[in-house]
Amino acid sequence: MGKIIEGLWDCPFCGNKRIRAGQKTCPDCGHPQDENTKFYMPDEIKYVSEEEAEKISRNPDWQCSFCGSLNSDDLNVCKNCGATKEDSERNYFEMRQQEEEKKRKKEEKKESCQKNIPQNTPKKKPLLRRVLLILGIFAAIIFGMMSCLAPKM
């Protein structure tokens, strides 16, 4: 069996850094790892002991497609909602790949839309602003007509 190195992650909610990957929740704020959790290797390479390595699953974690919770591979049901692992077939690496692909497509679409818009075109005023301006002009005209037509005493 090969040597195992435990990765690290940072909590995006409280800013806690260098949390061991085996800890599924942040020790400071309790927020769990989720689909946005990114793992990285520690600066100092430290191998997991043989005894601990036997307890670690070699398969990736899986995400519940019903509630979005990230679950350890050794769980057969979601720890959050109880859905079965078979019902949620996306694992962490497939999910990360899909998220990156979505982000890339969104950025490409945004860039292509920006290329199609001429740079010198004036921005249109919002519809509500135009409607209010027209109503204000109309009200001023009516008020002016009423004051001219009103009998003077």
C-alpha angles and dihedrals in degrees: 000000000000125000117269127218118196113228128219137228137193124229109238092199104055100014096241108160137210099018114174112255090233090065104085093191132045110261091217105046103010095235110151128232109266140180091289095055111121120198127208139181121262120250092237114053109229119172122221113246118258090246093054092041091060089060094050119093116231091211123088124257116262131227121224107238090206103054103007096239118151110233133191116253092242091064116090094191130042112266090217108043106007097241114152123255090237090060090054107052100166113106125199097264095047089047092051090049091050092048092050090048091051091049092048093049091047091052091047091051091048091050093048091050091051091051091055094053114085111236096225098054112117116239115252118240115244116268094241092055091052093048092050091049092052092047091050092052091047091050091049091052093050092046090050092049092048092051091050094048097043114109113255120225 
